[in-house]
Amino acid sequence: METFDKPSKSQIKREMDALQDLGAELVELSRDRLSKIDLPENLREAVRDWQRFTKHEARRRQMQYIGRLMRDIDPAPIRAALDEIKGISAAATARQHALERLRTRLLEDEAVIGEIARDYPGADLQHLRQLRRNALKEQEQQKPPRAFRELFRVLRELENNEHEEDAHDADDAGTADA
């Protein structure tokens, strides 16, 4: 009985289709979100070209080219970044829950502002206090939770800015070592 060392043609086709599907997810991203994903420059350019094209046939050929480029790279980090953008990664879910807990603690105790000031040095504490007062007032008067949601949005923005700065600092440290 023969044993095969190579994957079957069908398996190779399935892998190529999966890479092309991953490429299809990339081309649907906005320019801003695309810039947050670490991609080889030739793949980033191919995705931007696809977004620029308007003709169906040109886009189809470009998508095949993107799939071809994807064969030469490890798709796992790209998949992880896309999952994070879509908010389905475990890390993104954990961060969201942590922010919700922080918001709840802030509403229960204004002293949490000090913790936020320590963790997020660029935070506008006066704005956070105002949002806290408004959110408490909304709850008391049973109004729609506009300030409650805004408070979460501001906390998430602070977290994202802090996360981006950490990544930027890590990039700078890596560049200094080179």
Backbone as a ProteinNet text record, in pm:
[ID]
protein_1_A
[PRIMARY]
METFDKPSKSQIKREMDALQDLGAELVELSRDRLSKIDLPENLREAVRDWQRFTKHEARRRQMQYIGRLMRDIDPAPIRAALDEIKGISAAATARQHALERLRTRLLEDEAVIGEIARDYPGADLQHLRQLRRNALKEQEQQKPPRAFRELFRVLRELENNEHEEDAHDADDAGTADA
[TERTIARY]
84.3	0	88.3	52.8	131.4	89.4	187.2	156.7	195.6	115.2	137.4	198.1	305.6	373.6	313.4	254.6	201	50.3	-2.2	-148	-215.1	-340.6	-413.8	-442.8	-478.5	-514.8	-633.5	-727.7	-846.5	-808.6	-717.3	-672.8	-602.3	-517	-447.6	-549	-651.7	-754.5	-831.3	-864.3	-935.1	-849.9	-720.8	-631.1	-621.9	-614.1	-608.6	-737.2	-850.9	-979.5	-988.6	-936.5	-938.3	-852.9	-737.8	-652	-719.9	-786.9	-856.7	-972.9	-1041.2	-1148.5	-1093.3	-975.8	-911	-878	-830	-804.2	-931	-1043	-1171.4	-1212	-1181.6	-1211.4	-1123.8	-999	-907.4	-955.3	-1001.7	-1039.7	-1164.9	-1242.5	-1364.5	-1336.8	-1214.3	-1180.6	-1161.7	-1187.5	-1159.6	-1007.9	-965.3	-821.9	-761.9	-836.8	-788	-769.2	-868.1	-856.9	-749.5	-737	-634.6	-495.2	-478.3	-346.2	-306.9	-403.8	-374.3	-329.4	-338.7	-298.8	-160	-74.5	62.5	61.8	82.2	82.6	211.3	257.8	368.3	323.7	415.5	379.5	316.5	366.2	308.5	163	129.3	-9.3	-96.1	-43.5	-119.2	-151.5	-52	-73.7	-177	-170.7	-266.5	-409	-424.5	-556.4	-605	-517.2	-555.6	-593.5	-520.8	-554.1	-692.9	-724	-856.3	-963.5	-940	-1037.9	-1054.2	-949.6	-951.8	-1023.6	-1016.1	-1075.2	-1227.7	-1290.2	-1436	-1491.8	-1415.1	-1461.2	-1457.9	-1561.7	-1573.9	-1455.1	-1418.7	-1310.8	-1177.2	-1152.9	-1027.5	-1022.7	-1135.4	-1140.3	-1121.7	-1181	-1168	-1021.3	-954.4	-813.2	-727.8	-758.2	-682.1	-701.8	-823.1	-849.2	-767.8	-754.8	-671.8	-525.2	-481.7	-345	-324.5	-423.3	-414.8	-404	-485.2	-477.3	-339.1	-280.1	-145.3	-41.9	-52.8	39.9	24.9	-98.1	-125.1	-60.6	-30.3	32.7	171.6	236.2	374.7	388.3	275.2	281.2	204.7	230.2	158.4	25	-87.5	-216.3	-265.1	-204.6	-254.6	-257.1	-149.5	-156.6	-261.6	-280	-380.9	-520.3	-543.3	-672.6	-698	-597.7	-612.8	-646.3	-579.3	-605.9	-747.3	-791	-927.9	-1030.3	-1003.4	-1094.9	-1104.1	-990.5	-990.4	-1070.6	-1052.9	-1127.7	-1277.7	-1314	-1455.6	-1504.7	-1412.5	-1450.8	-1484.9	-1435.8	-1470.3	-1355.1	-1243.4	-1132.8	-1158.6	-1103	-1119	-1058.8	-946.2	-880.8	-969.4	-1032	-1118.6	-1240	-1295.2	-1410.5	-1370.7	-1254.9	-1207.9	-1185.9	-1127.4	-1106.6	-1240.6	-1338.1	-1469.8	-1534.3	-1526.1	-1583.3	-1511	-1380.1	-1303.6	-1346.3	-1370.1	-1415.1	-1555.5	-1641.1	-1776	-1769.1	-1680.1	-1662.8	-1607.3	-1513	-1455.8	-1564.6	-1649.7	-1758.7	-1851.9	-1887.1	-1977	-1914.2	-1785.2	-1716.3	-1711.8	-1690.2	-1685.2	-1821	-1927.6	-2060.1	-2090.2	-2036.4	-2059.8	-1972.9	-1852	-1757.3	-1671.8	-1681.6	-1605.8	-1455.2	-1414	-1270.9	-1199.2	-1274.9	-1216.9	-1152	-1190.2	-1128.8	-977.1	-932.1	-788.2	-719.3	-785.1	-731.9	-723.1	-825.3	-825.9	-714.2	-695.6	-588.7	-451.8	-434.3	-307.6	-285.3	-389.4	-376.8	-375.6	-444.6	-455.1	-417.6	-289	-243.3	-306.4	-347.7	-404.6	-553.6	-614.6	-760.2	-807.9	-919.9	-984.4	-1075.6	-1022.2	-1092.9	-1218.8	-1213.3	-1330	-1445.3	-1413.9	-1515.3	-1572.7	-1486.1	-1533	-1624.6	-1588.9	-1674.8	-1812	-1811.2	-1937.2	-2022.8	-1960.2	-2033.5	-2089.2	-2010	-2055.8	-2179.2	-2172.2	-2288.6	-2410.6	-2390.9	-2503.4	-2561.2	-2474.8	-2521.3	-2602.1	-2554.5	-2628.4	-2763.7	-2764.2	-2888.5	-2986.9	-2934.7	-3019.6	-3081.8	-3000.7	-3052	-3160.1	-3134	-3227.9	-3361.4	-3355.8	-3476.6	-3531.3	-3468.8	-3508	-3516.2	-3412.9	-3401.9	-3316.1	-3316.7	-3229.4	-3083.2	-3004.6	-2867.8	-2764.4	-2786.1	-2694.5	-2556.3	-2549.9	-2421.3	-2356	-2436.5	-2387	-2309.1	-2365.7	-2298.5	-2176.8	-2191.5	-2079.9	-1962	-1991.9	-1887.1	-1809.6	-1880.5	-1814.3	-1729.4	-1783.2	-1709.9	-1580.1	-1584.8	-1465.5	-1363.3	-1409.1	-1317.6	-1253.6	-1333.8	-1280.3	-1177.3	-1204.2	-1109	-977.2	-986.1	-865.7	-787.4	-858	-795	-728.4	-798.3	-741.8	-618.3	-623.3	-508.1	-389.4	-416.3	-310.6	-251.8	-338.9	-296	-209.8	-249.8	-172.7	-37.2	-34	92.5	187.4	133.2	217.1	275.6	194.3	242.1	347.3	325.3	419.3	552.8	543.2	664.5	742	669.4	734.4	803.3	739.5	801.4	927.9	921.6	1038.8	1152.1	1120.2	1223.4	1285.5	1204	1254.8	1344.1	1310.8	1390.6	1524.2	1521.6	1644	1742.6	1690.6	1777.3	1846.1	1783.1	1837.1	1961.8
-119.1	0	124.8	220.5	344.1	445.8	522	635	761.1	862.8	987.6	1089.2	1152.6	1252.7	1390.8	1413.6	1545.5	1549	1669.2	1680.3	1656	1615	1588.4	1718.8	1705.9	1824	1895.5	1817.5	1876.2	1955.1	1900.6	1969.4	2099.9	2096.6	2217.6	2321.8	2279.4	2372.7	2433.6	2350.4	2403	2507.5	2480.7	2576.2	2706	2694.5	2815.2	2895.5	2825.5	2894	2965.2	2900.7	2962.9	3089.3	3084.4	3203.2	3313.8	3275.8	3375.7	3435.7	3354.4	3405.8	3504	3472.9	3563.9	3695.6	3684.9	3804.6	3884.3	3813.6	3881.5	3960.5	3906.9	3981.6	4106.4	4094.7	4209.7	4322.9	4289.6	4396	4470.3	4409.5	4474.6	4572.1	4573.3	4661.6	4805.4	4898	5038.2	5058.4	5167.7	5198.2	5207.4	5265.9	5282.4	5146.9	5059.9	4928	4843.8	4856.6	4781.5	4822.3	4950.7	4998.2	4940.8	4892.8	4838.2	4692.3	4631.1	4491	4486.1	4405.6	4390.6	4300.6	4361.5	4289.5	4319.6	4224.3	4257.5	4369.3	4455.5	4573.1	4535.6	4428.2	4392.1	4346.2	4280	4238.5	4359.6	4451.8	4573.9	4652	4663.5	4734	4662.5	4528.7	4452.1	4472.8	4478.3	4500.9	4641.8	4739.7	4878.2	4887.6	4816.2	4816.2	4758.1	4647	4587.1	4688.7	4761	4859.8	4974	5001.8	5109.6	5067.1	4938.3	4889.2	4892.5	4916.9	4919.6	4809.8	4762.4	4659.6	4521.8	4444	4310.9	4222.2	4218.7	4130.8	4170.5	4299.6	4346.6	4304.9	4318.3	4278.8	4127.5	4050.3	3904.9	3863.4	3920.6	3888.8	3934.1	4051.3	4103.3	4012.9	3962.3	3873	3744.8	3694.2	3576.2	3607.4	3727	3769.6	3779.1	3832.6	3842.6	3702.8	3609.4	3471.4	3412.4	3445.1	3396.9	3453.8	3581.9	3644.5	3583.6	3548.4	3494.3	3357.1	3285.8	3153.5	3163.4	3279.1	3294.7	3350.2	3371.6	3428.3	3339	3360.2	3287.7	3358.9	3291.8	3359.6	3372.5	3301.4	3300.6	3440.7	3521.8	3655.5	3745	3726.9	3806.9	3766.7	3636.4	3586.4	3639.6	3636.6	3684.9	3833.8	3911.8	4056.6	4082.6	4007.1	4023.9	3985.9	3878.5	3838.1	3945.9	4006.4	4113.1	4233.4	4268.8	4381.7	4353.8	4230.6	4194	4171.9	4173.2	4160.8	4019	3919.1	3782.1	3710.3	3776.6	3709.3	3710.7	3614.1	3603.9	3726.2	3774.3	3891.2	4015.2	4033.6	4149.9	4142.5	4023.3	4005	4032.8	3984.8	4007.9	4156.9	4227.6	4372.7	4445.2	4403.4	4467.9	4447.5	4325.5	4299	4378.4	4390.9	4468.6	4615.1	4668.6	4807.5	4825.1	4726.8	4734.3	4733.4	4650.1	4647.2	4780.3	4837.1	4966.7	5074.5	5073.2	5171.3	5153.7	5031.1	5004.7	5052.5	5022.2	5067.3	5219.4	5284.6	5430.4	5489.6	5428.7	5479	5459.6	5352.9	5325.4	5411.4	5448.2	5518.8	5613.7	5742.7	5841.9	5829.9	5764.1	5748	5666	5592.8	5513.5	5606.3	5733.8	5832.5	5834.5	5821.3	5819	5701.6	5587.2	5467.9	5491	5553.6	5582.8	5681.6	5782.1	5880.3	5813.8	5715.5	5643.7	5555.1	5482.6	5388	5455.9	5567.5	5639.3	5785.6	5817.5	5952.9	6062.8	6033.3	6135.9	6153.8	6089.3	6093.7	6232.3	6273	6399.2	6370	6389.1	6351.2	6434.3	6559.7	6645.9	6594.3	6554.5	6500.9	6370.1	6285.5	6159.5	6184.9	6281.7	6314.4	6363	6445.9	6497.9	6384.3	6293.5	6178.8	6091.4	6075.2	5995.7	6059.8	6191.6	6261.7	6247.3	6266.5	6256.1	6114.6	6014.2	5874.9	5842.2	5889	5865.6	5936	6055.9	6132.3	6061.3	6007.5	5933.4	5811.7	5739.4	5620.9	5659.7	5767.6	5815.3	5855	5922	5970.4	5869.9	5753.2	5647.1	5697.1	5771.4	5821.9	5726.9	5741	5656.8	5674.4	5566.4	5569.3	5630.9	5751.6	5816.3	5838.5	5899.4	5926.6	5796.5	5699.2	5567.3	5504.4	5510.2	5455.7	5539.9	5670.9	5761	5736.2	5708.9	5678.9	5553.7	5452	5330.8	5361.4	5440.1	5474	5546.7	5640.2	5715.7	5622.3	5532.2	5437.1	5344.6	5301.2	5214.9	5289.7	5416	5499.2	5513	5535.2	5544.5	5413.7	5301.9	5169.8	5148.2	5182.6	5165.2	5251.7	5375.4	5464.6	5410.4	5357	5300	5176.5	5093.8	4972	5007.9	5111.5	5155.2	5212	5288.1	5344.1	5232.7	5128.4	5015.3	4946.5	4927.1	4863.4	4951.2	5083.4	5176.4	5175.2	5171.3	5165.5	5036.9	4926.2	4798.7	4803.9	4868.5	4884.5	4968.3	5075.5	5162	5087.3	5004.4	4926.7	4825.8	4765.4	4670.4	4736.9	4860.8	4935.9	4976.2	5011.1	5053.7	4937.2	4815.4	4698.4	4665.1	4704	4666.6	4742.4
0	0	0	-83.2	-95.4	9.6	58.1	146.3	71.5	89.1	18.2	113.2	66.7	148	128.9	14	-17.4	5.6	30.9	44.6	-91.1	-85.9	-209.2	-283	-409.1	-488	-424.5	-374.7	-311.4	-186.2	-107.9	13.6	-22.2	-123.3	-167.9	-213.8	-287.5	-336.8	-219.4	-120.2	-2.9	69.8	82	147.9	68.5	-64.8	-150.4	-137.9	-135.8	-121.5	13	117.2	250.1	251.3	185	177.5	97.6	-11.1	-91.7	-11.6	69.4	154.7	257.9	310.6	404.9	334.6	211.5	131.5	107.6	85.5	63.6	187.8	306	428	437.7	395.3	400.2	311.1	190.6	96.8	141.2	230.7	279.1	393.9	445.5	556.7	508.9	598	567.2	565.9	507.1	499.6	639.9	732.4	869.7	937.5	927.3	990.3	923.7	792.8	720	767.2	797.6	841	976.7	1055.6	1187.6	1182.6	1064.2	1049.5	989.4	1049.8	1001.5	878	760.9	633.6	558.6	476.7	386.1	291.8	254.5	175.2	41.2	-23.8	-154	-139.4	-29.3	-5.3	26.5	107.4	139.7	12.1	-77.3	-204.2	-290.9	-294.4	-374	-321.9	-190.3	-131.1	-165.8	-153.7	-189.8	-336.6	-423.4	-565.8	-588.3	-520.6	-534.8	-496.5	-388.7	-342.1	-441.9	-517.2	-616	-744.1	-778.3	-902.8	-895.4	-1010.4	-1016.3	-1106.2	-1200.4	-1294.1	-1227.7	-1254.2	-1194.4	-1230.5	-1357.5	-1402.2	-1340.1	-1328.7	-1267.3	-1120.6	-1051.1	-910.5	-895.7	-986.2	-979.7	-995.8	-1094.9	-1117.7	-998.8	-947.3	-833	-710.7	-692.3	-579.3	-594.5	-716.3	-738.4	-705.3	-742.8	-712.1	-560.7	-490.5	-344.5	-284.2	-335.3	-289.5	-314	-427.6	-461.4	-363.6	-332.7	-237.7	-98.1	-63.7	69.7	88.4	-21.1	-9.3	51.8	36.3	80.6	222.4	289.8	424.9	522.4	650.1	754.5	778.7	751.8	765.6	910.2	1004.1	1142.1	1205.9	1195.5	1256.5	1189.9	1059.5	989.3	1037.3	1050.3	1099	1239.8	1325.4	1462.9	1464.1	1378.4	1372.1	1322	1222	1171.1	1277.6	1350.5	1457.6	1564.2	1594.9	1694.8	1644.9	1518	1461.4	1466.6	1438.2	1441.2	1583.2	1679.1	1819.2	1861.3	1787.6	1824.5	1893.4	1911.4	1979.1	2129.6	2197.1	2341.9	2410.6	2356.9	2416.9	2404.3	2287.9	2267.8	2360.5	2375.9	2464.7	2609.3	2649.9	2786.8	2812.3	2714	2730.3	2742.2	2662.2	2666.3	2804.4	2856.4	2989.1	3097.4	3085.2	3183.5	3180.6	3061.1	3049.5	3108.7	3087.6	3145.1	3297.9	3353.2	3499.1	3550.5	3475.5	3515	3515.4	3413.8	3407.6	3526.9	3559.4	3672.5	3803.1	3822.1	3944	3951.2	3835.9	3832.6	3871.8	3824.5	3859.3	4008	4066.3	4208	4299.2	4251.4	4338	4254.4	4281.2	4204.7	4228	4335.7	4365	4256.9	4176.6	4067.7	3963.4	3964.1	3873.3	3893.8	4017.6	4046.5	3979	3980.7	3914.4	3762.2	3707	3562.8	3529.9	3615.5	3594.1	3595	3683.2	3691.5	3568.8	3527.3	3416.3	3279.3	3267.3	3139.8	3161.4	3158.1	3190.1	3104.1	2982.6	2895	2910.7	3008.8	3024.8	3066.9	3010	3046.9	3166.3	3285.4	3407.7	3430.1	3392.8	3409.4	3322.6	3199.3	3108.8	3163.9	3219	3277.8	3397.6	3481.4	3596.3	3549.4	3445.9	3391.6	3335.5	3261.6	3207.1	3319.6	3426.2	3540.8	3603.3	3626.3	3684.2	3594.5	3463.8	3369.7	3366.2	3370.5	3366.9	3492.7	3607.3	3731.3	3729.1	3674.9	3664.2	3570.4	3459.5	3364.9	3432.5	3509.8	3579.1	3679.4	3752.2	3853.5	3790.6	3675.5	3608.8	3506.9	3499.2	3406.2	3261.9	3223.4	3087.1	3004.6	2873.1	2790.1	2831.7	2826.7	2880	2785	2742.3	2647.8	2709.7	2826.4	2892.1	2938.2	2978.1	3018.5	2903.4	2783.1	2664.1	2626.1	2637.5	2604.9	2699.8	2823.9	2921.8	2879.7	2834.7	2787.2	2664.6	2572	2449.8	2483.7	2577.2	2616.8	2682.2	2768.6	2831.8	2728.1	2630.7	2525.1	2442.1	2414.7	2339.2	2415.6	2546.4	2628.5	2622.1	2633.1	2627.6	2491.6	2383.6	2249.4	2229.4	2275.9	2263.5	2341.5	2460.2	2543.8	2474.6	2416.6	2346.2	2225	2150.1	2033	2074.3	2185.3	2232.8	2275.4	2342	2382.6	2260.5	2156.9	2035.2	1967.7	1968.7	1907.5	1984.2	2118.5	2200.2	2174.2	2157.9	2127.7	1991.8	1893.1	1761.6	1771.2	1849.5	1866.2	1934.1	2032.6	2101.1	2006.1	1920.3	1822.3	1720.4	1681	1585.8	1649.2	1778.6	1846.5	1859.8	1870.7	1882.1	1750	1638.8	1507	1471.3
[MASK]
++++++++++++++++++++++++++++++++++++++++++++++++++++++++++++++++++++++++++++++++++++++++++++++++++++++++++++++++++++++++++++++++++++++++++++++++++++++++++++++++++++++++++++++++++

